Structures are given as structure tokens and as C-alpha cells.
Amino acid sequence: MIDSHDAQVWAKAIKDVKEKDKKQRLEEAGKLRTSYKNEYRWDKQSEELIRKMMNLVQGMNFCFHVFLGF
């Protein structure tokens, strides 16, 4: 991963990757894919979104009851 906005840093990183042999690139890509999949799991992100939406709806219901008398 490159944490820079500098084009020179990106150019060097790309050059370094291109210089690796195919087997090493494939191994590193597989590790990165696995790491990304573990970090950004669709099921966990979906659960978190649903939880936040439910809290928002519950808060709106509270406001309707308190302020509007529903």
C-alpha cells in the first residue's frame, strides 16, 4: 500500500512491482486480497449499516412521540 500523494513515490512503487517475477506478484496479490477480504467483510458492514438505520428510525419514532404526540 502506498500512503502518498507524490507521483514520484507511486512511480517507484509501480516500477518495483513490475520488476518482481510473476510468481511473487501473484503471491502478494493473493495475500492482499485475503487481507482486504478480512478487513472489509460485506456481512459486517451490512450489519453495521442496518444497526445505524434502526437507531435512526427509533430516534425518529421518539421525536414523533415526544414532540408531535403520536
Phi and psi restraints in degrees (range 20) as a CNS / XPLOR table:
assign (resid 1 and name C) (resid 2 and name N)
       (resid 2 and name CA) (resid 2 and name C) 1.0 -110.7 20.0 2
assign (resid 2 and name N) (resid 2 and name CA)
       (resid 2 and name C) (resid 3 and name N) 1.0 122.0 20.0 2
assign (resid 2 and name C) (resid 3 and name N)
       (resid 3 and name CA) (resid 3 and name C) 1.0 -109.2 20.0 2
assign (resid 3 and name N) (resid 3 and name CA)
       (resid 3 and name C) (resid 4 and name N) 1.0 71.0 20.0 2
assign (resid 3 and name C) (resid 4 and name N)
       (resid 4 and name CA) (resid 4 and name C) 1.0 -156.5 20.0 2
assign (resid 4 and name N) (resid 4 and name CA)
       (resid 4 and name C) (resid 5 and name N) 1.0 151.7 20.0 2
assign (resid 4 and name C) (resid 5 and name N)
       (resid 5 and name CA) (resid 5 and name C) 1.0 -103.7 20.0 2
assign (resid 5 and name N) (resid 5 and name CA)
       (resid 5 and name C) (resid 6 and name N) 1.0 2.8 20.0 2
assign (resid 5 and name C) (resid 6 and name N)
       (resid 6 and name CA) (resid 6 and name C) 1.0 -82.1 20.0 2
assign (resid 6 and name N) (resid 6 and name CA)
       (resid 6 and name C) (resid 7 and name N) 1.0 121.2 20.0 2
assign (resid 6 and name C) (resid 7 and name N)
       (resid 7 and name CA) (resid 7 and name C) 1.0 -61.6 20.0 2
assign (resid 7 and name N) (resid 7 and name CA)
       (resid 7 and name C) (resid 8 and name N) 1.0 -32.9 20.0 2
assign (resid 7 and name C) (resid 8 and name N)
       (resid 8 and name CA) (resid 8 and name C) 1.0 -65.7 20.0 2
assign (resid 8 and name N) (resid 8 and name CA)
       (resid 8 and name C) (resid 9 and name N) 1.0 -38.9 20.0 2
assign (resid 8 and name C) (resid 9 and name N)
       (resid 9 and name CA) (resid 9 and name C) 1.0 -64.3 20.0 2
assign (resid 9 and name N) (resid 9 and name CA)
       (resid 9 and name C) (resid 10 and name N) 1.0 -44.3 20.0 2
assign (resid 9 and name C) (resid 10 and name N)
       (resid 10 and name CA) (resid 10 and name C) 1.0 -63.8 20.0 2
assign (resid 10 and name N) (resid 10 and name CA)
       (resid 10 and name C) (resid 11 and name N) 1.0 -42.4 20.0 2
assign (resid 10 and name C) (resid 11 and name N)
       (resid 11 and name CA) (resid 11 and name C) 1.0 -61.3 20.0 2
assign (resid 11 and name N) (resid 11 and name CA)
       (resid 11 and name C) (resid 12 and name N) 1.0 -42.2 20.0 2
assign (resid 11 and name C) (resid 12 and name N)
       (resid 12 and name CA) (resid 12 and name C) 1.0 -65.9 20.0 2
assign (resid 12 and name N) (resid 12 and name CA)
       (resid 12 and name C) (resid 13 and name N) 1.0 -41.8 20.0 2
assign (resid 12 and name C) (resid 13 and name N)
       (resid 13 and name CA) (resid 13 and name C) 1.0 -63.1 20.0 2
assign (resid 13 and name N) (resid 13 and name CA)
       (resid 13 and name C) (resid 14 and name N) 1.0 -41.5 20.0 2
assign (resid 13 and name C) (resid 14 and name N)
       (resid 14 and name CA) (resid 14 and name C) 1.0 -64.8 20.0 2
assign (resid 14 and name N) (resid 14 and name CA)
       (resid 14 and name C) (resid 15 and name N) 1.0 -43.0 20.0 2
assign (resid 14 and name C) (resid 15 and name N)
       (resid 15 and name CA) (resid 15 and name C) 1.0 -61.2 20.0 2
assign (resid 15 and name N) (resid 15 and name CA)
       (resid 15 and name C) (resid 16 and name N) 1.0 -42.6 20.0 2
assign (resid 15 and name C) (resid 16 and name N)
       (resid 16 and name CA) (resid 16 and name C) 1.0 -61.0 20.0 2
assign (resid 16 and name N) (resid 16 and name CA)
       (resid 16 and name C) (resid 17 and name N) 1.0 -41.5 20.0 2
assign (resid 16 and name C) (resid 17 and name N)
       (resid 17 and name CA) (resid 17 and name C) 1.0 -65.7 20.0 2
assign (resid 17 and name N) (resid 17 and name CA)
       (resid 17 and name C) (resid 18 and name N) 1.0 -43.6 20.0 2
assign (resid 17 and name C) (resid 18 and name N)
       (resid 18 and name CA) (resid 18 and name C) 1.0 -62.2 20.0 2
assign (resid 18 and name N) (resid 18 and name CA)
       (resid 18 and name C) (resid 19 and name N) 1.0 -27.7 20.0 2
assign (resid 18 and name C) (resid 19 and name N)
       (resid 19 and name CA) (resid 19 and name C) 1.0 -80.1 20.0 2
assign (resid 19 and name N) (resid 19 and name CA)
       (resid 19 and name C) (resid 20 and name N) 1.0 -13.2 20.0 2
assign (resid 19 and name C) (resid 20 and name N)
       (resid 20 and name CA) (resid 20 and name C) 1.0 -77.0 20.0 2
assign (resid 20 and name N) (resid 20 and name CA)
       (resid 20 and name C) (resid 21 and name N) 1.0 153.6 20.0 2
assign (resid 20 and name C) (resid 21 and name N)
       (resid 21 and name CA) (resid 21 and name C) 1.0 -76.8 20.0 2
assign (resid 21 and name N) (resid 21 and name CA)
       (resid 21 and name C) (resid 22 and name N) 1.0 162.6 20.0 2
assign (resid 21 and name C) (resid 22 and name N)
       (resid 22 and name CA) (resid 22 and name C) 1.0 -58.1 20.0 2
assign (resid 22 and name N) (resid 22 and name CA)
       (resid 22 and name C) (resid 23 and name N) 1.0 -42.8 20.0 2
assign (resid 22 and name C) (resid 23 and name N)
       (resid 23 and name CA) (resid 23 and name C) 1.0 -60.4 20.0 2
assign (resid 23 and name N) (resid 23 and name CA)
       (resid 23 and name C) (resid 24 and name N) 1.0 -45.0 20.0 2
assign (resid 23 and name C) (resid 24 and name N)
       (resid 24 and name CA) (resid 24 and name C) 1.0 -65.2 20.0 2
assign (resid 24 and name N) (resid 24 and name CA)
       (resid 24 and name C) (resid 25 and name N) 1.0 -41.6 20.0 2
assign (resid 24 and name C) (resid 25 and name N)
       (resid 25 and name CA) (resid 25 and name C) 1.0 -61.0 20.0 2
assign (resid 25 and name N) (resid 25 and name CA)
       (resid 25 and name C) (resid 26 and name N) 1.0 -43.0 20.0 2
assign (resid 25 and name C) (resid 26 and name N)
       (resid 26 and name CA) (resid 26 and name C) 1.0 -64.8 20.0 2
assign (resid 26 and name N) (resid 26 and name CA)
       (resid 26 and name C) (resid 27 and name N) 1.0 -40.9 20.0 2
assign (resid 26 and name C) (resid 27 and name N)
       (resid 27 and name CA) (resid 27 and name C) 1.0 -62.6 20.0 2
assign (resid 27 and name N) (resid 27 and name CA)
       (resid 27 and name C) (resid 28 and name N) 1.0 -45.9 20.0 2
assign (resid 27 and name C) (resid 28 and name N)
       (resid 28 and name CA) (resid 28 and name C) 1.0 -66.0 20.0 2
assign (resid 28 and name N) (resid 28 and name CA)
       (resid 28 and name C) (resid 29 and name N) 1.0 -38.0 20.0 2
assign (resid 28 and name C) (resid 29 and name N)
       (resid 29 and name CA) (resid 29 and name C) 1.0 -64.3 20.0 2
assign (resid 29 and name N) (resid 29 and name CA)
       (resid 29 and name C) (resid 30 and name N) 1.0 -40.1 20.0 2
assign (resid 29 and name C) (resid 30 and name N)
       (resid 30 and name CA) (resid 30 and name C) 1.0 -63.9 20.0 2
assign (resid 30 and name N) (resid 30 and name CA)
       (resid 30 and name C) (resid 31 and name N) 1.0 -42.6 20.0 2
assign (resid 30 and name C) (resid 31 and name N)
       (resid 31 and name CA) (resid 31 and name C) 1.0 -63.7 20.0 2
assign (resid 31 and name N) (resid 31 and name CA)
       (resid 31 and name C) (resid 32 and name N) 1.0 -42.8 20.0 2
assign (resid 31 and name C) (resid 32 and name N)
       (resid 32 and name CA) (resid 32 and name C) 1.0 -64.0 20.0 2
assign (resid 32 and name N) (resid 32 and name CA)
       (resid 32 and name C) (resid 33 and name N) 1.0 -42.4 20.0 2
assign (resid 32 and name C) (resid 33 and name N)
       (resid 33 and name CA) (resid 33 and name C) 1.0 -61.5 20.0 2
assign (resid 33 and name N) (resid 33 and name CA)
       (resid 33 and name C) (resid 34 and name N) 1.0 -44.4 20.0 2
assign (resid 33 and name C) (resid 34 and name N)
       (resid 34 and name CA) (resid 34 and name C) 1.0 -64.6 20.0 2
assign (resid 34 and name N) (resid 34 and name CA)
       (resid 34 and name C) (resid 35 and name N) 1.0 -44.0 20.0 2
assign (resid 34 and name C) (resid 35 and name N)
       (resid 35 and name CA) (resid 35 and name C) 1.0 -62.1 20.0 2
assign (resid 35 and name N) (resid 35 and name CA)
       (resid 35 and name C) (resid 36 and name N) 1.0 -44.4 20.0 2
assign (resid 35 and name C) (resid 36 and name N)
       (resid 36 and name CA) (resid 36 and name C) 1.0 -63.6 20.0 2
assign (resid 36 and name N) (resid 36 and name CA)
       (resid 36 and name C) (resid 37 and name N) 1.0 -42.6 20.0 2
assign (resid 36 and name C) (resid 37 and name N)
       (resid 37 and name CA) (resid 37 and name C) 1.0 -63.4 20.0 2
assign (resid 37 and name N) (resid 37 and name CA)
       (resid 37 and name C) (resid 38 and name N) 1.0 -36.9 20.0 2
assign (resid 37 and name C) (resid 38 and name N)
       (resid 38 and name CA) (resid 38 and name C) 1.0 -72.7 20.0 2
assign (resid 38 and name N) (resid 38 and name CA)
       (resid 38 and name C) (resid 39 and name N) 1.0 -34.8 20.0 2
assign (resid 38 and name C) (resid 39 and name N)
       (resid 39 and name CA) (resid 39 and name C) 1.0 -76.1 20.0 2
assign (resid 39 and name N) (resid 39 and name CA)
       (resid 39 and name C) (resid 40 and name N) 1.0 -40.6 20.0 2
assign (resid 39 and name C) (resid 40 and name N)
       (resid 40 and name CA) (resid 40 and name C) 1.0 -117.2 20.0 2
assign (resid 40 and name N) (resid 40 and name CA)
       (resid 40 and name C) (resid 41 and name N) 1.0 69.1 20.0 2
assign (resid 40 and name C) (resid 41 and name N)
       (resid 41 and name CA) (resid 41 and name C) 1.0 -79.6 20.0 2
assign (resid 41 and name N) (resid 41 and name CA)
       (resid 41 and name C) (resid 42 and name N) 1.0 128.5 20.0 2
assign (resid 41 and name C) (resid 42 and name N)
       (resid 42 and name CA) (resid 42 and name C) 1.0 -59.7 20.0 2
assign (resid 42 and name N) (resid 42 and name CA)
       (resid 42 and name C) (resid 43 and name N) 1.0 -42.0 20.0 2
assign (resid 42 and name C) (resid 43 and name N)
       (resid 43 and name CA) (resid 43 and name C) 1.0 -64.8 20.0 2
assign (resid 43 and name N) (resid 43 and name CA)
       (resid 43 and name C) (resid 44 and name N) 1.0 -41.6 20.0 2
assign (resid 43 and name C) (resid 44 and name N)
       (resid 44 and name CA) (resid 44 and name C) 1.0 -68.6 20.0 2
assign (resid 44 and name N) (resid 44 and name CA)
       (resid 44 and name C) (resid 45 and name N) 1.0 -40.4 20.0 2
assign (resid 44 and name C) (resid 45 and name N)
       (resid 45 and name CA) (resid 45 and name C) 1.0 -65.4 20.0 2
assign (resid 45 and name N) (resid 45 and name CA)
       (resid 45 and name C) (resid 46 and name N) 1.0 -38.3 20.0 2
assign (resid 45 and name C) (resid 46 and name N)
       (resid 46 and name CA) (resid 46 and name C) 1.0 -65.4 20.0 2
assign (resid 46 and name N) (resid 46 and name CA)
       (resid 46 and name C) (resid 47 and name N) 1.0 -44.7 20.0 2
assign (resid 46 and name C) (resid 47 and name N)
       (resid 47 and name CA) (resid 47 and name C) 1.0 -60.1 20.0 2
assign (resid 47 and name N) (resid 47 and name CA)
       (resid 47 and name C) (resid 48 and name N) 1.0 -42.4 20.0 2
assign (resid 47 and name C) (resid 48 and name N)
       (resid 48 and name CA) (resid 48 and name C) 1.0 -65.1 20.0 2
assign (resid 48 and name N) (resid 48 and name CA)
       (resid 48 and name C) (resid 49 and name N) 1.0 -41.1 20.0 2
assign (resid 48 and name C) (resid 49 and name N)
       (resid 49 and name CA) (resid 49 and name C) 1.0 -63.7 20.0 2
assign (resid 49 and name N) (resid 49 and name CA)
       (resid 49 and name C) (resid 50 and name N) 1.0 -44.6 20.0 2
assign (resid 49 and name C) (resid 50 and name N)
       (resid 50 and name CA) (resid 50 and name C) 1.0 -63.0 20.0 2
assign (resid 50 and name N) (resid 50 and name CA)
       (resid 50 and name C) (resid 51 and name N) 1.0 -42.2 20.0 2
assign (resid 50 and name C) (resid 51 and name N)
       (resid 51 and name CA) (resid 51 and name C) 1.0 -60.3 20.0 2
assign (resid 51 and name N) (resid 51 and name CA)
       (resid 51 and name C) (resid 52 and name N) 1.0 -45.0 20.0 2
assign (resid 51 and name C) (resid 52 and name N)
       (resid 52 and name CA) (resid 52 and name C) 1.0 -65.2 20.0 2
assign (resid 52 and name N) (resid 52 and name CA)
       (resid 52 and name C) (resid 53 and name N) 1.0 -39.4 20.0 2
assign (resid 52 and name C) (resid 53 and name N)
       (resid 53 and name CA) (resid 53 and name C) 1.0 -65.7 20.0 2
assign (resid 53 and name N) (resid 53 and name CA)
       (resid 53 and name C) (resid 54 and name N) 1.0 -41.1 20.0 2
assign (resid 53 and name C) (resid 54 and name N)
       (resid 54 and name CA) (resid 54 and name C) 1.0 -63.7 20.0 2
assign (resid 54 and name N) (resid 54 and name CA)
       (resid 54 and name C) (resid 55 and name N) 1.0 -41.4 20.0 2
assign (resid 54 and name C) (resid 55 and name N)
       (resid 55 and name CA) (resid 55 and name C) 1.0 -62.7 20.0 2
assign (resid 55 and name N) (resid 55 and name CA)
       (resid 55 and name C) (resid 56 and name N) 1.0 -38.9 20.0 2
assign (resid 55 and name C) (resid 56 and name N)
       (resid 56 and name CA) (resid 56 and name C) 1.0 -64.8 20.0 2
assign (resid 56 and name N) (resid 56 and name CA)
       (resid 56 and name C) (resid 57 and name N) 1.0 -45.2 20.0 2
assign (resid 56 and name C) (resid 57 and name N)
       (resid 57 and name CA) (resid 57 and name C) 1.0 -64.8 20.0 2
assign (resid 57 and name N) (resid 57 and name CA)
       (resid 57 and name C) (resid 58 and name N) 1.0 -41.9 20.0 2
assign (resid 57 and name C) (resid 58 and name N)
       (resid 58 and name CA) (resid 58 and name C) 1.0 -63.2 20.0 2
assign (resid 58 and name N) (resid 58 and name CA)
       (resid 58 and name C) (resid 59 and name N) 1.0 -38.4 20.0 2
assign (resid 58 and name C) (resid 59 and name N)
       (resid 59 and name CA) (resid 59 and name C) 1.0 -65.1 20.0 2
assign (resid 59 and name N) (resid 59 and name CA)
       (resid 59 and name C) (resid 60 and name N) 1.0 -37.4 20.0 2
assign (resid 59 and name C) (resid 60 and name N)
       (resid 60 and name CA) (resid 60 and name C) 1.0 -67.5 20.0 2
assign (resid 60 and name N) (resid 60 and name CA)
       (resid 60 and name C) (resid 61 and name N) 1.0 -41.0 20.0 2
assign (resid 60 and name C) (resid 61 and name N)
       (resid 61 and name CA) (resid 61 and name C) 1.0 -60.9 20.0 2
assign (resid 61 and name N) (resid 61 and name CA)
       (resid 61 and name C) (resid 62 and name N) 1.0 -41.4 20.0 2
assign (resid 61 and name C) (resid 62 and name N)
       (resid 62 and name CA) (resid 62 and name C) 1.0 -59.9 20.0 2
assign (resid 62 and name N) (resid 62 and name CA)
       (resid 62 and name C) (resid 63 and name N) 1.0 -45.5 20.0 2
assign (resid 62 and name C) (resid 63 and name N)
       (resid 63 and name CA) (resid 63 and name C) 1.0 -62.3 20.0 2
assign (resid 63 and name N) (resid 63 and name CA)
       (resid 63 and name C) (resid 64 and name N) 1.0 -41.4 20.0 2
assign (resid 63 and name C) (resid 64 and name N)
       (resid 64 and name CA) (resid 64 and name C) 1.0 -61.3 20.0 2
assign (resid 64 and name N) (resid 64 and name CA)
       (resid 64 and name C) (resid 65 and name N) 1.0 -42.8 20.0 2
assign (resid 64 and name C) (resid 65 and name N)
       (resid 65 and name CA) (resid 65 and name C) 1.0 -68.0 20.0 2
assign (resid 65 and name N) (resid 65 and name CA)
       (resid 65 and name C) (resid 66 and name N) 1.0 -44.8 20.0 2
assign (resid 65 and name C) (resid 66 and name N)
       (resid 66 and name CA) (resid 66 and name C) 1.0 -75.7 20.0 2
assign (resid 66 and name N) (resid 66 and name CA)
       (resid 66 and name C) (resid 67 and name N) 1.0 -48.5 20.0 2
assign (resid 66 and name C) (resid 67 and name N)
       (resid 67 and name CA) (resid 67 and name C) 1.0 -91.2 20.0 2
assign (resid 67 and name N) (resid 67 and name CA)
       (resid 67 and name C) (resid 68 and name N) 1.0 -29.1 20.0 2
assign (resid 67 and name C) (resid 68 and name N)
       (resid 68 and name CA) (resid 68 and name C) 1.0 -111.4 20.0 2
assign (resid 68 and name N) (resid 68 and name CA)
       (resid 68 and name C) (resid 69 and name N) 1.0 -7.6 20.0 2
assign (resid 68 and name C) (resid 69 and name N)
       (resid 69 and name CA) (resid 69 and name C) 1.0 73.6 20.0 2
assign (resid 69 and name N) (resid 69 and name CA)
       (resid 69 and name C) (resid 70 and name N) 1.0 24.6 20.0 2
